[in-house]
Amino acid sequence: MTDTFQRIAPEQARELLAQGAQLVDIRDAQSFANGHIPGAHHLDNQWLHAFIAQADFDQPLIVNCYHGMSSQGAAAFLAQQGFSQVYSLEGGFERWRLMYPQELSRDFG
């Protein structure tokens, strides 16, 4: 078990996602609904314990936020909970959006 994480660029994150990595988005609910990386799960303090309880600790986990700062603290916390491969998305959602504008999902309703 490790309590460390790695920062990765969107290109690396994209490869990991194609291989089945989990992706959690820690931005606020409205920002998540307005646009997020496809396959991302919104994670906030309300759902944190449920997420950890049902998580696959051996599957790579990528954490993203707005600009890649808050995700580092969240990634470190999740690594301490026992996730074996934890990554923080460098530049966060904003960098992903600039690099892959065609690869965004929105929640309507």
N, CA, C and O of each residue as an XYZ file, in Angstrom:
436
protein
N       0.853     -1.189      0.000
C       0.000      0.000      0.000
C       0.888      1.238      0.000
O       1.943      1.258      0.633
N       0.466      2.230     -0.690
C       1.238      3.467     -0.775
C       0.332      4.644     -0.443
O      -0.890      4.548     -0.553
N       0.929      5.737     -0.043
C       0.128      6.936      0.209
C       0.576      8.050     -0.728
O       0.448      9.234     -0.412
N       1.101      7.656     -1.880
C       1.548      8.640     -2.846
C       0.705      8.544     -4.116
O       0.009      7.559     -4.362
N       0.797      9.592     -4.896
C       0.092      9.647     -6.174
C       1.037     10.237     -7.197
O       2.089     10.771     -6.846
N       0.665     10.143     -8.460
C       1.448     10.738     -9.537
C       0.600     11.771    -10.259
O      -0.614     11.612    -10.388
N       1.240     12.819    -10.725
C       0.555     13.796    -11.580
C       0.753     13.317    -13.013
O       1.860     12.946    -13.406
N      -0.326     13.328    -13.788
C      -0.227     12.896    -15.180
C      -0.894     13.905    -16.108
O      -1.846     14.592    -15.738
N      -0.368     13.968    -17.314
C      -0.910     14.849    -18.346
C      -2.180     14.241    -18.927
O      -2.398     13.036    -18.806
N      -3.018     15.056    -19.555
C      -4.239     14.536    -20.170
C      -3.986     13.385    -21.149
O      -4.793     12.459    -21.234
N      -2.883     13.435    -21.881
C      -2.593     12.361    -22.837
C      -2.446     11.019    -22.122
O      -2.957      9.998    -22.582
N      -1.734     11.039    -20.980
C      -1.556      9.808    -20.198
C      -2.882      9.375    -19.578
O      -3.194      8.185    -19.535
N      -3.647     10.332    -19.107
C      -4.940     10.014    -18.506
C      -5.858      9.360    -19.529
O      -6.582      8.412    -19.225
N      -5.811      9.884    -20.740
C      -6.637      9.339    -21.817
C      -6.291      7.870    -22.082
O      -7.179      7.042    -22.289
N      -5.000      7.560    -22.073
C      -4.557      6.171    -22.272
C      -5.034      5.281    -21.134
O      -5.516      4.173    -21.369
N      -4.901      5.764    -19.894
C      -5.349      4.970    -18.748
C      -6.856      4.737    -18.783
O      -7.328      3.644    -18.470
N      -7.603      5.762    -19.162
C      -9.061      5.618    -19.250
C      -9.431      4.584    -20.308
O     -10.366      3.805    -20.117
N      -8.710      4.573    -21.409
C      -8.974      3.588    -22.467
C      -8.695      2.168    -21.972
O      -9.250      1.201    -22.496
N      -7.840      2.051    -20.969
C      -7.502      0.748    -20.400
C      -8.370      0.393    -19.195
O      -8.145     -0.632    -18.552
N      -9.364      1.234    -18.883
C     -10.305      0.910    -17.821
C     -10.099      1.590    -16.491
O     -10.673      1.163    -15.490
N      -9.291      2.641    -16.449
C      -9.086      3.370    -15.192
C     -10.387      4.030    -14.746
O     -11.248      4.353    -15.564
N     -10.517      4.225    -13.427
C     -11.637      4.963    -12.853
C     -11.294      6.450    -12.899
O     -10.122      6.819    -12.818
N     -12.302      7.298    -13.028
C     -12.092      8.744    -13.039
C     -13.103      9.383    -12.111
O     -14.308      9.169    -12.243
N     -12.600     10.175    -11.162
C     -13.488     10.922    -10.274
C     -13.236     12.409    -10.457
O     -12.096     12.852    -10.602
N     -14.312     13.160    -10.448
C     -14.303     14.608    -10.645
C     -14.753     15.231     -9.333
O     -15.867     14.978     -8.875
N     -13.894     16.044     -8.725
C     -14.225     16.601     -7.412
C     -14.711     18.046     -7.483
O     -14.805     18.718     -6.455
N     -15.017     18.526     -8.677
C     -15.571     19.878     -8.805
C     -16.993     19.903     -8.238
O     -17.561     18.857     -7.925
N     -17.559     21.099     -8.109
C     -18.921     21.199     -7.589
C     -19.922     20.576     -8.564
O     -19.645     20.433     -9.755
N     -21.075     20.213     -8.039
C     -22.078     19.475     -8.814
C     -22.529     20.229    -10.066
O     -22.717     19.611    -11.114
N     -22.705     21.544     -9.982
C     -23.163     22.304    -11.145
C     -22.098     22.313    -12.239
O     -22.421     22.149    -13.416
N     -20.849     22.501    -11.869
C     -19.771     22.471    -12.857
C     -19.693     21.108    -13.519
O     -19.507     21.007    -14.732
N     -19.838     20.055    -12.715
C     -19.813     18.696    -13.259
C     -20.948     18.506    -14.257
O     -20.743     17.956    -15.339
N     -22.144     18.960    -13.893
C     -23.305     18.804    -14.772
C     -23.132     19.589    -16.074
O     -23.596     19.152    -17.127
N     -22.472     20.736    -16.006
C     -22.279     21.567    -17.190
C     -21.251     20.998    -18.158
O     -21.238     21.371    -19.331
N     -20.399     20.112    -17.690
C     -19.426     19.486    -18.559
C     -18.389     18.716    -17.771
O     -17.840     19.224    -16.793
N     -18.118     17.491    -18.192
C     -17.116     16.671    -17.533
C     -16.511     15.689    -18.531
O     -17.020     15.505    -19.636
N     -15.435     15.077    -18.122
C     -14.773     14.090    -18.956
C     -15.666     12.847    -19.010
O     -16.144     12.398    -17.969
N     -15.902     12.285    -20.196
C     -16.767     11.102    -20.294
C     -16.303      9.979    -19.362
O     -15.115      9.665    -19.284
N     -17.260      9.391    -18.665
C     -16.967      8.289    -17.754
C     -16.637      8.731    -16.341
O     -16.470      7.895    -15.453
N     -16.539     10.049    -16.122
C     -16.199     10.548    -14.789
C     -17.361     10.342    -13.824
O     -18.530     10.421    -14.202
N     -17.013     10.079    -12.580
C     -17.994      9.986    -11.498
C     -17.810     11.208    -10.620
O     -16.698     11.510    -10.188
N     -18.920     11.922    -10.355
C     -18.833     13.081     -9.476
C     -18.609     12.580     -8.051
O     -19.327     11.702     -7.573
N     -17.623     13.137     -7.389
C     -17.298     12.715     -6.024
C     -17.188     13.938     -5.139
O     -16.399     14.845     -5.403
N     -17.991     13.952     -4.083
C     -17.888     15.008     -3.091
C     -17.919     14.366     -1.710
O     -18.018     13.144     -1.596
N     -17.838     15.165     -0.680
C     -17.781     14.615      0.677
C     -18.992     13.771      1.021
O     -18.888     12.831      1.809
N     -20.143     14.093      0.441
C     -21.366     13.337      0.715
C     -21.258     11.892      0.230
O     -21.788     10.988      0.876
N     -20.584     11.661     -0.889
C     -20.511     10.336     -1.499
C     -19.166      9.646     -1.308
O     -18.972      8.523     -1.774
N     -18.243     10.309     -0.631
C     -16.885      9.798     -0.501
C     -16.830      8.418      0.151
O     -16.190      7.508     -0.376
N     -17.496      8.258      1.291
C     -17.420      6.975      2.006
C     -18.063      5.851      1.211
O     -17.554      4.730      1.204
N     -19.177      6.134      0.539
C     -19.824      5.113     -0.298
C     -18.915      4.727     -1.456
O     -18.821      3.551     -1.807
N     -18.246      5.709     -2.052
C     -17.331      5.422     -3.155
C     -16.202      4.504     -2.685
O     -15.889      3.506     -3.333
N     -15.604      4.851     -1.565
C     -14.491      4.052     -1.037
C     -14.964      2.644     -0.692
O     -14.252      1.672     -0.944
N     -16.155      2.528     -0.119
C     -16.670      1.222      0.298
C     -16.865      0.258     -0.868
O     -16.721     -0.953     -0.699
N     -17.192      0.788     -2.055
C     -17.469     -0.094     -3.196
C     -16.373     -0.070     -4.253
O     -16.525     -0.670     -5.316
N     -15.276      0.616     -3.971
C     -14.228      0.811     -4.978
C     -13.361     -0.428     -5.173
O     -13.206     -1.259     -4.279
N     -12.810     -0.515     -6.365
C     -11.797     -1.512     -6.693
C     -10.448     -0.830     -6.464
O     -10.027      0.012     -7.257
N      -9.777     -1.199     -5.375
C      -8.544     -0.528     -4.979
C      -7.367     -0.840     -5.903
O      -6.352     -0.143     -5.869
N      -7.496     -1.873     -6.720
C      -6.419     -2.246     -7.636
C      -6.555     -1.600     -9.007
O      -5.621     -1.636     -9.808
N      -7.711     -1.010     -9.280
C      -7.929     -0.353    -10.570
C      -7.344      1.064    -10.496
O      -7.569      1.765     -9.509
N      -6.603      1.496    -11.518
C      -6.065      2.865    -11.491
C      -7.179      3.889    -11.290
O      -8.282      3.737    -11.814
N      -6.873      4.935    -10.521
C      -7.844      5.968    -10.189
C      -7.260      7.329    -10.543
O      -6.184      7.697    -10.073
N      -7.983      8.073    -11.379
C      -7.573      9.418    -11.776
C      -8.520     10.411    -11.109
O      -9.739     10.241    -11.146
N      -7.951     11.443    -10.503
C      -8.737     12.486     -9.842
C      -8.584     13.770    -10.639
O      -7.468     14.169    -10.973
N      -9.712     14.423    -10.947
C      -9.613     15.720    -11.602
C     -10.465     16.763    -10.899
O     -11.492     16.462    -10.292
N      -9.995     18.011    -11.004
C     -10.695     19.160    -10.439
C     -10.711     20.249    -11.520
O     -10.704     19.924    -12.708
N     -10.732     21.500    -11.146
C     -10.777     22.582    -12.132
C      -9.447     22.756    -12.866
O      -9.396     22.734    -14.095
N      -8.363     22.932    -12.085
C      -7.068     23.277    -12.681
C      -5.934     22.357    -12.244
O      -4.775     22.630    -12.557
N      -6.236     21.277    -11.533
C      -5.201     20.330    -11.137
C      -4.559     20.603     -9.796
O      -3.535     20.001     -9.474
N      -5.127     21.488     -9.010
C      -4.562     21.790     -7.694
C      -5.282     20.998     -6.598
O      -4.639     20.239     -5.872
N      -6.594     21.159     -6.467
C      -7.354     20.454     -5.438
C      -7.271     18.941     -5.605
O      -7.324     18.194     -4.628
N      -7.141     18.503     -6.838
C      -7.096     17.061     -7.097
C      -5.856     16.415     -6.475
O      -5.864     15.219     -6.186
N      -4.799     17.191     -6.268
C      -3.603     16.628     -5.657
C      -3.864     16.223     -4.203
O      -3.446     15.146     -3.777
N      -4.546     17.070     -3.449
C      -4.888     16.731     -2.072
C      -5.840     15.554     -2.013
O      -5.695     14.670     -1.169
N      -6.821     15.542     -2.916
C      -7.779     14.436     -2.952
C      -7.087     13.142     -3.353
O      -7.389     12.081     -2.806
N      -6.157     13.220     -4.308
C      -5.421     12.036     -4.747
C      -4.585     11.476     -3.603
O      -4.539     10.262     -3.406
N      -3.924     12.348     -2.848
C      -3.127     11.901     -1.705
C      -4.019     11.222     -0.672
O      -3.651     10.183     -0.125
N      -5.194     11.801     -0.400
C      -6.130     11.207      0.553
C      -6.586      9.827      0.085
O      -6.606      8.878      0.870
N      -6.950      9.714     -1.191
C      -7.425      8.430     -1.708
C      -6.312      7.384     -1.710
O      -6.569      6.204     -1.472
N      -5.093      7.806     -1.975
C      -3.966      6.873     -1.902
C      -3.809      6.362     -0.467
O      -3.515      5.185     -0.257
N      -4.002      7.234      0.512
C      -3.914      6.838      1.919
C      -5.025      5.863      2.299
O      -4.876      5.092      3.246
N      -6.138      5.894      1.566
C      -7.249      4.980      1.855
C      -6.991      3.582      1.315
O      -7.724      2.645      1.632
N      -5.946      3.439      0.498
C      -5.578      2.107      0.031
C      -5.608      1.886     -1.466
O      -5.333      0.778     -1.926
N      -5.937      2.915     -2.244
C      -5.891      2.758     -3.699
C      -4.436      2.580     -4.114
O      -3.563      3.320     -3.661
N      -4.176      1.606     -4.969
C      -2.792      1.271     -5.300
C      -2.187      2.174     -6.370
O      -0.977      2.400     -6.365
N      -3.002      2.695     -7.287
C      -2.506      3.557     -8.361
C      -3.398      4.783     -8.447
O      -4.507      4.712     -8.976
N      -2.920      5.905     -7.928
C      -3.713      7.130     -7.909
C      -2.979      8.215     -8.683
O      -1.770      8.398     -8.546
N      -3.752      8.931     -9.503
C      -3.195      9.969    -10.363
C      -4.006     11.248    -10.223
O      -5.223     11.210    -10.039
N      -3.319     12.379    -10.313
C      -3.956     13.689    -10.353
C      -3.772     14.234    -11.761
O      -2.655     14.252    -12.279
N      -4.851     14.675    -12.378
C      -4.811     15.181    -13.745
C      -4.207     16.580    -13.771
O      -4.797     17.525    -13.247
N      -3.035     16.713    -14.379
C      -2.381     18.014    -14.484
C      -3.228     18.959    -15.328
O      -3.672     18.612    -16.422
N      -3.441     20.148    -14.802
C      -4.241     21.133    -15.526
C      -5.731     20.937    -15.354
O      -6.521     21.784    -15.771
N      -6.126     19.835    -14.747
C      -7.524     19.573    -14.439
C      -8.453     19.550    -15.646
O      -8.035     19.348    -16.786
N      -9.726     19.765    -15.346
C     -10.753     19.739    -16.386
C     -10.495     20.804    -17.446
O     -10.728     20.575    -18.633
N     -10.012     21.971    -17.015
C      -9.811     23.062    -17.972
C      -8.783     22.690    -19.041
O      -8.975     22.997    -20.218
N      -7.711     22.041    -18.644
C      -6.715     21.635    -19.646
C      -7.284     20.550    -20.550
O      -7.063     20.576    -21.761
N      -8.017     19.595    -19.976
C      -8.647     18.548    -20.793
C      -9.584     19.190    -21.813
O      -9.572     18.832    -22.991
N     -10.399     20.144    -21.350
C     -11.382     20.800    -22.226
C     -10.696     21.512    -23.385
O     -11.203     21.503    -24.507
N      -9.556     22.122    -23.122
C      -8.818     22.803    -24.190
C      -8.191     21.811    -25.169
O      -8.135     22.076    -26.370
N      -7.725     20.684    -24.668
C      -7.056     19.703    -25.521
C      -8.032     18.809    -26.275
O      -7.783     18.426    -27.419
N      -9.151     18.478    -25.622
C     -10.114     17.529    -26.204
C     -11.543     18.089    -26.129
O     -12.400     17.498    -25.471
N     -11.807     19.218    -26.792
C     -13.144     19.826    -26.682
C     -14.261     18.924    -27.194
O     -15.413     19.082    -26.790
N     -13.938     17.989    -28.069
C     -14.944     17.070    -28.596
C     -15.251     15.943    -27.618
O     -16.217     15.205    -27.811
N     -14.434     15.801    -26.563
C     -14.609     14.707    -25.611
C     -15.102     15.225    -24.282
O     -14.386     15.197    -23.281
N     -16.339     15.701    -24.283
C     -16.967     16.202    -23.054
C     -18.363     15.621    -22.960
O     -19.020     15.368    -23.970
N     -18.804     15.416    -21.730
C     -20.171     14.960    -21.490
C     -20.875     16.013    -20.635
O     -20.248     16.754    -19.877
N     -22.185     16.053    -20.783
C     -23.004     16.963    -19.979
C     -24.189     16.183    -19.419
O     -24.678     15.226    -20.019
N     -24.627     16.628    -18.254
C     -25.825     16.062    -17.641
C     -26.960     17.053    -17.843
O     -26.863     18.219    -17.462
N     -28.025     16.573    -18.444
C     -29.186     17.436    -18.658
C     -30.306     16.977    -17.746
O     -30.475     15.782    -17.503
N     -31.071     17.937    -17.243
C     -32.180     17.542    -16.410
C     -32.218     18.365    -15.243
O     -33.094     18.193    -14.395
